[in-house]
Amino acid sequence: MTYTVELSLATAKSLKKLDAFHRLRIAGALELLSVEPRPPGATMPRGGERGRWRVRLGDHRIVYAIEDDTTCR
């Protein structure tokens, strides 16, 4: 099953401000998350919203939600 990755407007703006190396690195991580949204090392942040996951990517963090019950056509 492949998942759809959607970015918020604020996230898209933040990505545009990064240099090309970091943008490509994060884009690659997002592509991998679309295939395996719960990779080894992914954690649920303490004290955060339930259902949110976090992946560390160098100095950056990718915080996301997984919607298993939503179907896209």
PDB file with one MODEL, atoms N, CA, C and O in Angstrom:
MODEL        1
ATOM      1  N   MET A   1       0.851  -1.178   0.000  1.00  0.00           N
ATOM      2  CA  MET A   1       0.000   0.000   0.000  1.00  0.00           C
ATOM      3  C   MET A   1       0.899   1.244   0.000  1.00  0.00           C
ATOM      4  O   MET A   1       1.848   1.335   0.778  1.00  0.00           O
ATOM      5  N   THR A   2       0.593   2.171  -0.857  1.00  0.00           N
ATOM      6  CA  THR A   2       1.330   3.430  -0.913  1.00  0.00           C
ATOM      7  C   THR A   2       0.490   4.527  -0.286  1.00  0.00           C
ATOM      8  O   THR A   2      -0.719   4.604  -0.503  1.00  0.00           O
ATOM      9  N   TYR A   3       1.135   5.359   0.480  1.00  0.00           N
ATOM     10  CA  TYR A   3       0.463   6.471   1.146  1.00  0.00           C
ATOM     11  C   TYR A   3       0.724   7.761   0.377  1.00  0.00           C
ATOM     12  O   TYR A   3       1.730   7.882  -0.323  1.00  0.00           O
ATOM     13  N   THR A   4      -0.174   8.709   0.509  1.00  0.00           N
ATOM     14  CA  THR A   4      -0.013  10.026  -0.090  1.00  0.00           C
ATOM     15  C   THR A   4       0.576  10.958   0.957  1.00  0.00           C
ATOM     16  O   THR A   4       0.106  11.005   2.094  1.00  0.00           O
ATOM     17  N   VAL A   5       1.604  11.695   0.566  1.00  0.00           N
ATOM     18  CA  VAL A   5       2.227  12.664   1.469  1.00  0.00           C
ATOM     19  C   VAL A   5       1.715  14.045   1.093  1.00  0.00           C
ATOM     20  O   VAL A   5       1.851  14.478  -0.051  1.00  0.00           O
ATOM     21  N   GLU A   6       1.130  14.727   2.056  1.00  0.00           N
ATOM     22  CA  GLU A   6       0.630  16.086   1.838  1.00  0.00           C
ATOM     23  C   GLU A   6       1.374  17.029   2.773  1.00  0.00           C
ATOM     24  O   GLU A   6       1.535  16.744   3.960  1.00  0.00           O
ATOM     25  N   LEU A   7       1.823  18.150   2.231  1.00  0.00           N
ATOM     26  CA  LEU A   7       2.537  19.146   3.028  1.00  0.00           C
ATOM     27  C   LEU A   7       1.631  20.333   3.307  1.00  0.00           C
ATOM     28  O   LEU A   7       0.842  20.744   2.457  1.00  0.00           O
ATOM     29  N   SER A   8       1.756  20.871   4.502  1.00  0.00           N
ATOM     30  CA  SER A   8       1.024  22.099   4.806  1.00  0.00           C
ATOM     31  C   SER A   8       1.689  23.251   4.061  1.00  0.00           C
ATOM     32  O   SER A   8       2.835  23.133   3.627  1.00  0.00           O
ATOM     33  N   LEU A   9       0.987  24.342   3.915  1.00  0.00           N
ATOM     34  CA  LEU A   9       1.534  25.517   3.245  1.00  0.00           C
ATOM     35  C   LEU A   9       2.775  26.019   3.975  1.00  0.00           C
ATOM     36  O   LEU A   9       3.763  26.391   3.342  1.00  0.00           O
ATOM     37  N   ALA A  10       2.725  26.030   5.299  1.00  0.00           N
ATOM     38  CA  ALA A  10       3.870  26.488   6.097  1.00  0.00           C
ATOM     39  C   ALA A  10       5.085  25.591   5.878  1.00  0.00           C
ATOM     40  O   ALA A  10       6.214  26.075   5.801  1.00  0.00           O
ATOM     41  N   THR A  11       4.851  24.290   5.780  1.00  0.00           N
ATOM     42  CA  THR A  11       5.954  23.354   5.549  1.00  0.00           C
ATOM     43  C   THR A  11       6.557  23.568   4.168  1.00  0.00           C
ATOM     44  O   THR A  11       7.779  23.573   4.021  1.00  0.00           O
ATOM     45  N   ALA A  12       5.723  23.744   3.165  1.00  0.00           N
ATOM     46  CA  ALA A  12       6.211  23.978   1.805  1.00  0.00           C
ATOM     47  C   ALA A  12       7.056  25.245   1.744  1.00  0.00           C
ATOM     48  O   ALA A  12       8.088  25.273   1.072  1.00  0.00           O
ATOM     49  N   LYS A  13       6.628  26.287   2.437  1.00  0.00           N
ATOM     50  CA  LYS A  13       7.395  27.536   2.466  1.00  0.00           C
ATOM     51  C   LYS A  13       8.730  27.334   3.164  1.00  0.00           C
ATOM     52  O   LYS A  13       9.753  27.853   2.717  1.00  0.00           O
ATOM     53  N   SER A  14       8.726  26.581   4.257  1.00  0.00           N
ATOM     54  CA  SER A  14       9.965  26.318   4.991  1.00  0.00           C
ATOM     55  C   SER A  14      10.946  25.523   4.139  1.00  0.00           C
ATOM     56  O   SER A  14      12.149  25.787   4.167  1.00  0.00           O
ATOM     57  N   LEU A  15      10.444  24.559   3.387  1.00  0.00           N
ATOM     58  CA  LEU A  15      11.316  23.762   2.525  1.00  0.00           C
ATOM     59  C   LEU A  15      11.975  24.613   1.449  1.00  0.00           C
ATOM     60  O   LEU A  15      13.139  24.396   1.110  1.00  0.00           O
ATOM     61  N   LYS A  16      11.241  25.575   0.914  1.00  0.00           N
ATOM     62  CA  LYS A  16      11.799  26.443  -0.127  1.00  0.00           C
ATOM     63  C   LYS A  16      12.973  27.266   0.382  1.00  0.00           C
ATOM     64  O   LYS A  16      13.838  27.665  -0.396  1.00  0.00           O
ATOM     65  N   LYS A  17      13.005  27.520   1.685  1.00  0.00           N
ATOM     66  CA  LYS A  17      14.067  28.332   2.273  1.00  0.00           C
ATOM     67  C   LYS A  17      15.357  27.541   2.504  1.00  0.00           C
ATOM     68  O   LYS A  17      16.416  28.130   2.722  1.00  0.00           O
ATOM     69  N   LEU A  18      15.269  26.221   2.457  1.00  0.00           N
ATOM     70  CA  LEU A  18      16.444  25.386   2.692  1.00  0.00           C
ATOM     71  C   LEU A  18      17.316  25.318   1.447  1.00  0.00           C
ATOM     72  O   LEU A  18      16.851  25.562   0.334  1.00  0.00           O
ATOM     73  N   ASP A  19      18.591  24.981   1.650  1.00  0.00           N
ATOM     74  CA  ASP A  19      19.476  24.814   0.502  1.00  0.00           C
ATOM     75  C   ASP A  19      19.112  23.513  -0.221  1.00  0.00           C
ATOM     76  O   ASP A  19      18.407  22.663   0.323  1.00  0.00           O
ATOM     77  N   ALA A  20      19.599  23.377  -1.437  1.00  0.00           N
ATOM     78  CA  ALA A  20      19.212  22.259  -2.302  1.00  0.00           C
ATOM     79  C   ALA A  20      19.541  20.905  -1.676  1.00  0.00           C
ATOM     80  O   ALA A  20      18.752  19.967  -1.793  1.00  0.00           O
ATOM     81  N   PHE A  21      20.682  20.790  -1.019  1.00  0.00           N
ATOM     82  CA  PHE A  21      21.078  19.521  -0.409  1.00  0.00           C
ATOM     83  C   PHE A  21      20.039  19.047   0.597  1.00  0.00           C
ATOM     84  O   PHE A  21      19.596  17.899   0.546  1.00  0.00           O
ATOM     85  N   HIS A  22      19.649  19.932   1.513  1.00  0.00           N
ATOM     86  CA  HIS A  22      18.683  19.559   2.543  1.00  0.00           C
ATOM     87  C   HIS A  22      17.282  19.335   1.959  1.00  0.00           C
ATOM     88  O   HIS A  22      16.554  18.448   2.404  1.00  0.00           O
ATOM     89  N   ARG A  23      16.914  20.142   0.961  1.00  0.00           N
ATOM     90  CA  ARG A  23      15.613  19.952   0.309  1.00  0.00           C
ATOM     91  C   ARG A  23      15.519  18.560  -0.320  1.00  0.00           C
ATOM     92  O   ARG A  23      14.519  17.862  -0.153  1.00  0.00           O
ATOM     93  N   LEU A  24      16.562  18.168  -1.040  1.00  0.00           N
ATOM     94  CA  LEU A  24      16.565  16.857  -1.692  1.00  0.00           C
ATOM     95  C   LEU A  24      16.581  15.727  -0.666  1.00  0.00           C
ATOM     96  O   LEU A  24      15.934  14.698  -0.859  1.00  0.00           O
ATOM     97  N   ARG A  25      17.307  15.917   0.402  1.00  0.00           N
ATOM     98  CA  ARG A  25      17.375  14.900   1.455  1.00  0.00           C
ATOM     99  C   ARG A  25      15.997  14.691   2.100  1.00  0.00           C
ATOM    100  O   ARG A  25      15.573  13.559   2.334  1.00  0.00           O
ATOM    101  N   ILE A  26      15.316  15.796   2.380  1.00  0.00           N
ATOM    102  CA  ILE A  26      13.982  15.710   2.980  1.00  0.00           C
ATOM    103  C   ILE A  26      12.984  15.137   1.977  1.00  0.00           C
ATOM    104  O   ILE A  26      12.126  14.335   2.348  1.00  0.00           O
ATOM    105  N   ALA A  27      13.087  15.540   0.715  1.00  0.00           N
ATOM    106  CA  ALA A  27      12.191  15.000  -0.319  1.00  0.00           C
ATOM    107  C   ALA A  27      12.356  13.484  -0.434  1.00  0.00           C
ATOM    108  O   ALA A  27      11.372  12.761  -0.586  1.00  0.00           O
ATOM    109  N   GLY A  28      13.584  13.010  -0.362  1.00  0.00           N
ATOM    110  CA  GLY A  28      13.831  11.569  -0.404  1.00  0.00           C
ATOM    111  C   GLY A  28      13.218  10.852   0.785  1.00  0.00           C
ATOM    112  O   GLY A  28      12.650   9.769   0.642  1.00  0.00           O
ATOM    113  N   ALA A  29      13.335  11.461   1.965  1.00  0.00           N
ATOM    114  CA  ALA A  29      12.746  10.868   3.172  1.00  0.00           C
ATOM    115  C   ALA A  29      11.229  10.831   3.065  1.00  0.00           C
ATOM    116  O   ALA A  29      10.605   9.851   3.474  1.00  0.00           O
ATOM    117  N   LEU A  30      10.630  11.881   2.521  1.00  0.00           N
ATOM    118  CA  LEU A  30       9.173  11.907   2.355  1.00  0.00           C
ATOM    119  C   LEU A  30       8.719  10.833   1.372  1.00  0.00           C
ATOM    120  O   LEU A  30       7.671  10.214   1.561  1.00  0.00           O
ATOM    121  N   GLU A  31       9.503  10.616   0.333  1.00  0.00           N
ATOM    122  CA  GLU A  31       9.171   9.572  -0.641  1.00  0.00           C
ATOM    123  C   GLU A  31       9.209   8.194   0.025  1.00  0.00           C
ATOM    124  O   GLU A  31       8.341   7.356  -0.222  1.00  0.00           O
ATOM    125  N   LEU A  32      10.212   7.966   0.863  1.00  0.00           N
ATOM    126  CA  LEU A  32      10.297   6.690   1.581  1.00  0.00           C
ATOM    127  C   LEU A  32       9.134   6.521   2.553  1.00  0.00           C
ATOM    128  O   LEU A  32       8.622   5.414   2.722  1.00  0.00           O
ATOM    129  N   LEU A  33       8.713   7.619   3.194  1.00  0.00           N
ATOM    130  CA  LEU A  33       7.587   7.551   4.125  1.00  0.00           C
ATOM    131  C   LEU A  33       6.285   7.202   3.412  1.00  0.00           C
ATOM    132  O   LEU A  33       5.374   6.646   4.025  1.00  0.00           O
ATOM    133  N   SER A  34       6.190   7.522   2.127  1.00  0.00           N
ATOM    134  CA  SER A  34       4.975   7.175   1.385  1.00  0.00           C
ATOM    135  C   SER A  34       4.857   5.667   1.180  1.00  0.00           C
ATOM    136  O   SER A  34       3.764   5.147   0.959  1.00  0.00           O
ATOM    137  N   VAL A  35       5.984   4.972   1.255  1.00  0.00           N
ATOM    138  CA  VAL A  35       5.995   3.520   1.106  1.00  0.00           C
ATOM    139  C   VAL A  35       5.963   2.830   2.469  1.00  0.00           C
ATOM    140  O   VAL A  35       5.241   1.851   2.658  1.00  0.00           O
ATOM    141  N   GLU A  36       6.746   3.342   3.412  1.00  0.00           N
ATOM    142  CA  GLU A  36       6.820   2.762   4.755  1.00  0.00           C
ATOM    143  C   GLU A  36       6.685   3.883   5.783  1.00  0.00           C
ATOM    144  O   GLU A  36       7.688   4.475   6.182  1.00  0.00           O
ATOM    145  N   PRO A  37       5.460   4.182   6.217  1.00  0.00           N
ATOM    146  CA  PRO A  37       5.246   5.316   7.114  1.00  0.00           C
ATOM    147  C   PRO A  37       5.712   5.090   8.554  1.00  0.00           C
ATOM    148  O   PRO A  37       5.754   6.029   9.349  1.00  0.00           O
ATOM    149  N   ARG A  38       6.059   3.850   8.887  1.00  0.00           N
ATOM    150  CA  ARG A  38       6.536   3.553  10.245  1.00  0.00           C
ATOM    151  C   ARG A  38       7.916   2.910  10.167  1.00  0.00           C
ATOM    152  O   ARG A  38       8.078   1.752  10.551  1.00  0.00           O
ATOM    153  N   PRO A  39       8.908   3.640   9.677  1.00  0.00           N
ATOM    154  CA  PRO A  39      10.238   3.053   9.520  1.00  0.00           C
ATOM    155  C   PRO A  39      10.905   2.840  10.881  1.00  0.00           C
ATOM    156  O   PRO A  39      10.491   3.433  11.877  1.00  0.00           O
ATOM    157  N   PRO A  40      11.936   1.993  10.922  1.00  0.00           N
ATOM    158  CA  PRO A  40      12.685   1.854  12.170  1.00  0.00           C
ATOM    159  C   PRO A  40      13.220   3.225  12.589  1.00  0.00           C
ATOM    160  O   PRO A  40      13.720   3.981  11.755  1.00  0.00           O
ATOM    161  N   GLY A  41      13.117   3.532  13.839  1.00  0.00           N
ATOM    162  CA  GLY A  41      13.577   4.830  14.326  1.00  0.00           C
ATOM    163  C   GLY A  41      12.485   5.875  14.410  1.00  0.00           C
ATOM    164  O   GLY A  41      12.683   6.918  15.034  1.00  0.00           O
ATOM    165  N   ALA A  42      11.333   5.625  13.798  1.00  0.00           N
ATOM    166  CA  ALA A  42      10.208   6.562  13.905  1.00  0.00           C
ATOM    167  C   ALA A  42       9.624   6.443  15.306  1.00  0.00           C
ATOM    168  O   ALA A  42       9.455   5.339  15.825  1.00  0.00           O
ATOM    169  N   THR A  43       9.321   7.574  15.909  1.00  0.00           N
ATOM    170  CA  THR A  43       8.783   7.570  17.268  1.00  0.00           C
ATOM    171  C   THR A  43       7.532   8.426  17.335  1.00  0.00           C
ATOM    172  O   THR A  43       7.280   9.265  16.470  1.00  0.00           O
ATOM    173  N   MET A  44       6.763   8.196  18.371  1.00  0.00           N
ATOM    174  CA  MET A  44       5.609   9.048  18.652  1.00  0.00           C
ATOM    175  C   MET A  44       6.085  10.050  19.700  1.00  0.00           C
ATOM    176  O   MET A  44       6.479   9.643  20.793  1.00  0.00           O
ATOM    177  N   PRO A  45       6.060  11.351  19.397  1.00  0.00           N
ATOM    178  CA  PRO A  45       6.554  12.353  20.348  1.00  0.00           C
ATOM    179  C   PRO A  45       5.791  12.305  21.662  1.00  0.00           C
ATOM    180  O   PRO A  45       4.570  12.146  21.686  1.00  0.00           O
ATOM    181  N   ARG A  46       6.528  12.446  22.748  1.00  0.00           N
ATOM    182  CA  ARG A  46       5.893  12.489  24.069  1.00  0.00           C
ATOM    183  C   ARG A  46       5.160  13.802  24.241  1.00  0.00           C
ATOM    184  O   ARG A  46       5.657  14.856  23.845  1.00  0.00           O
ATOM    185  N   GLY A  47       3.991  13.738  24.824  1.00  0.00           N
ATOM    186  CA  GLY A  47       3.240  14.952  25.108  1.00  0.00           C
ATOM    187  C   GLY A  47       2.619  15.605  23.890  1.00  0.00           C
ATOM    188  O   GLY A  47       1.951  16.632  24.011  1.00  0.00           O
ATOM    189  N   GLY A  48       2.829  15.027  22.722  1.00  0.00           N
ATOM    190  CA  GLY A  48       2.259  15.601  21.503  1.00  0.00           C
ATOM    191  C   GLY A  48       0.893  15.027  21.218  1.00  0.00           C
ATOM    192  O   GLY A  48       0.329  14.287  22.025  1.00  0.00           O
ATOM    193  N   GLU A  49       0.381  15.369  20.083  1.00  0.00           N
ATOM    194  CA  GLU A  49      -0.924  14.851  19.677  1.00  0.00           C
ATOM    195  C   GLU A  49      -0.823  13.354  19.410  1.00  0.00           C
ATOM    196  O   GLU A  49       0.160  12.879  18.841  1.00  0.00           O
ATOM    197  N   ARG A  50      -1.827  12.633  19.816  1.00  0.00           N
ATOM    198  CA  ARG A  50      -1.850  11.195  19.533  1.00  0.00           C
ATOM    199  C   ARG A  50      -1.948  10.983  18.022  1.00  0.00           C
ATOM    200  O   ARG A  50      -2.617  11.734  17.313  1.00  0.00           O
ATOM    201  N   GLY A  51      -1.278   9.962  17.563  1.00  0.00           N
ATOM    202  CA  GLY A  51      -1.314   9.662  16.140  1.00  0.00           C
ATOM    203  C   GLY A  51      -0.253  10.385  15.335  1.00  0.00           C
ATOM    204  O   GLY A  51      -0.145  10.175  14.126  1.00  0.00           O
ATOM    205  N   ARG A  52       0.529  11.229  15.977  1.00  0.00           N
ATOM    206  CA  ARG A  52       1.621  11.916  15.279  1.00  0.00           C
ATOM    207  C   ARG A  52       2.892  11.088  15.411  1.00  0.00           C
ATOM    208  O   ARG A  52       3.136  10.474  16.450  1.00  0.00           O
ATOM    209  N   TRP A  53       3.681  11.073  14.376  1.00  0.00           N
ATOM    210  CA  TRP A  53       4.953  10.367  14.359  1.00  0.00           C
ATOM    211  C   TRP A  53       6.066  11.356  14.076  1.00  0.00           C
ATOM    212  O   TRP A  53       5.832  12.443  13.549  1.00  0.00           O
ATOM    213  N   ARG A  54       7.284  10.965  14.433  1.00  0.00           N
ATOM    214  CA  ARG A  54       8.440  11.840  14.222  1.00  0.00           C
ATOM    215  C   ARG A  54       9.602  10.999  13.709  1.00  0.00           C
ATOM    216  O   ARG A  54       9.872   9.905  14.205  1.00  0.00           O
ATOM    217  N   VAL A  55      10.283  11.544  12.697  1.00  0.00           N
ATOM    218  CA  VAL A  55      11.496  10.937  12.164  1.00  0.00           C
ATOM    219  C   VAL A  55      12.575  12.009  12.196  1.00  0.00           C
ATOM    220  O   VAL A  55      12.358  13.138  11.754  1.00  0.00           O
ATOM    221  N   ARG A  56      13.721  11.653  12.714  1.00  0.00           N
ATOM    222  CA  ARG A  56      14.841  12.593  12.757  1.00  0.00           C
ATOM    223  C   ARG A  56      15.648  12.441  11.478  1.00  0.00           C
ATOM    224  O   ARG A  56      15.937  11.329  11.035  1.00  0.00           O
ATOM    225  N   LEU A  57      16.006  13.574  10.894  1.00  0.00           N
ATOM    226  CA  LEU A  57      16.797  13.598   9.671  1.00  0.00           C
ATOM    227  C   LEU A  57      17.884  14.646   9.858  1.00  0.00           C
ATOM    228  O   LEU A  57      17.707  15.798   9.462  1.00  0.00           O
ATOM    229  N   GLY A  58      19.000  14.264  10.454  1.00  0.00           N
ATOM    230  CA  GLY A  58      20.058  15.219  10.774  1.00  0.00           C
ATOM    231  C   GLY A  58      19.554  16.228  11.781  1.00  0.00           C
ATOM    232  O   GLY A  58      19.070  15.852  12.849  1.00  0.00           O
ATOM    233  N   ASP A  59      19.662  17.507  11.454  1.00  0.00           N
ATOM    234  CA  ASP A  59      19.186  18.577  12.333  1.00  0.00           C
ATOM    235  C   ASP A  59      17.691  18.827  12.183  1.00  0.00           C
ATOM    236  O   ASP A  59      17.125  19.637  12.916  1.00  0.00           O
ATOM    237  N   HIS A  60      17.056  18.153  11.257  1.00  0.00           N
ATOM    238  CA  HIS A  60      15.642  18.379  10.972  1.00  0.00           C
ATOM    239  C   HIS A  60      14.788  17.247  11.528  1.00  0.00           C
ATOM    240  O   HIS A  60      15.260  16.127  11.724  1.00  0.00           O
ATOM    241  N   ARG A  61      13.528  17.561  11.777  1.00  0.00           N
ATOM    242  CA  ARG A  61      12.556  16.565  12.218  1.00  0.00           C
ATOM    243  C   ARG A  61      11.380  16.589  11.250  1.00  0.00           C
ATOM    244  O   ARG A  61      10.919  17.656  10.844  1.00  0.00           O
ATOM    245  N   ILE A  62      10.913  15.431  10.892  1.00  0.00           N
ATOM    246  CA  ILE A  62       9.700  15.321  10.095  1.00  0.00           C
ATOM    247  C   ILE A  62       8.624  14.820  11.048  1.00  0.00           C
ATOM    248  O   ILE A  62       8.717  13.709  11.568  1.00  0.00           O
ATOM    249  N   VAL A  63       7.616  15.631  11.273  1.00  0.00           N
ATOM    250  CA  VAL A  63       6.504  15.261  12.146  1.00  0.00           C
ATOM    251  C   VAL A  63       5.289  15.076  11.246  1.00  0.00           C
ATOM    252  O   VAL A  63       4.960  15.947  10.442  1.00  0.00           O
ATOM    253  N   TYR A  64       4.628  13.935  11.390  1.00  0.00           N
ATOM    254  CA  TYR A  64       3.547  13.618  10.460  1.00  0.00           C
ATOM    255  C   TYR A  64       2.488  12.744  11.122  1.00  0.00           C
ATOM    256  O   TYR A  64       2.704  12.179  12.194  1.00  0.00           O
ATOM    257  N   ALA A  65       1.359  12.649  10.468  1.00  0.00           N
ATOM    258  CA  ALA A  65       0.263  11.790  10.915  1.00  0.00           C
ATOM    259  C   ALA A  65       0.031  10.726   9.851  1.00  0.00           C
ATOM    260  O   ALA A  65       0.225  10.972   8.660  1.00  0.00           O
ATOM    261  N   ILE A  66      -0.381   9.556  10.286  1.00  0.00           N
ATOM    262  CA  ILE A  66      -0.698   8.460   9.374  1.00  0.00           C
ATOM    263  C   ILE A  66      -2.201   8.225   9.441  1.00  0.00           C
ATOM    264  O   ILE A  66      -2.764   8.027  10.519  1.00  0.00           O
ATOM    265  N   GLU A  67      -2.839   8.249   8.285  1.00  0.00           N
ATOM    266  CA  GLU A  67      -4.284   8.020   8.221  1.00  0.00           C
ATOM    267  C   GLU A  67      -4.532   6.700   7.500  1.00  0.00           C
ATOM    268  O   GLU A  67      -4.764   6.676   6.291  1.00  0.00           O
ATOM    269  N   ASP A  68      -4.482   5.612   8.247  1.00  0.00           N
ATOM    270  CA  ASP A  68      -4.675   4.281   7.655  1.00  0.00           C
ATOM    271  C   ASP A  68      -6.086   4.068   7.136  1.00  0.00           C
ATOM    272  O   ASP A  68      -6.291   3.303   6.193  1.00  0.00           O
ATOM    273  N   ASP A  69      -7.051   4.729   7.734  1.00  0.00           N
ATOM    274  CA  ASP A  69      -8.447   4.487   7.367  1.00  0.00           C
ATOM    275  C   ASP A  69      -8.952   5.371   6.232  1.00  0.00           C
ATOM    276  O   ASP A  69     -10.134   5.309   5.892  1.00  0.00           O
ATOM    277  N   THR A  70      -8.090   6.189   5.639  1.00  0.00           N
ATOM    278  CA  THR A  70      -8.482   7.074   4.548  1.00  0.00           C
ATOM    279  C   THR A  70      -8.042   6.460   3.220  1.00  0.00           C
ATOM    280  O   THR A  70      -6.893   6.040   3.081  1.00  0.00           O
ATOM    281  N   THR A  71      -8.939   6.406   2.257  1.00  0.00           N
ATOM    282  CA  THR A  71      -8.643   5.843   0.949  1.00  0.00           C
ATOM    283  C   THR A  71      -8.696   6.942  -0.102  1.00  0.00           C
ATOM    284  O   THR A  71      -9.639   7.733  -0.142  1.00  0.00           O
ATOM    285  N   CYS A  72      -7.670   6.985  -0.957  1.00  0.00           N
ATOM    286  CA  CYS A  72      -7.634   7.950  -2.069  1.00  0.00           C
ATOM    287  C   CYS A  72      -7.899   7.186  -3.361  1.00  0.00           C
ATOM    288  O   CYS A  72      -7.438   6.059  -3.540  1.00  0.00           O
ATOM    289  N   ARG A  73      -8.639   7.811  -4.242  1.00  0.00           N
ATOM    290  CA  ARG A  73      -8.915   7.178  -5.542  1.00  0.00           C
ATOM    291  C   ARG A  73      -8.518   8.084  -6.660  1.00  0.00           C
ATOM    292  O   ARG A  73      -8.674   7.728  -7.828  1.00  0.00           O
TER     293      ARG A  73
ENDMDL
END
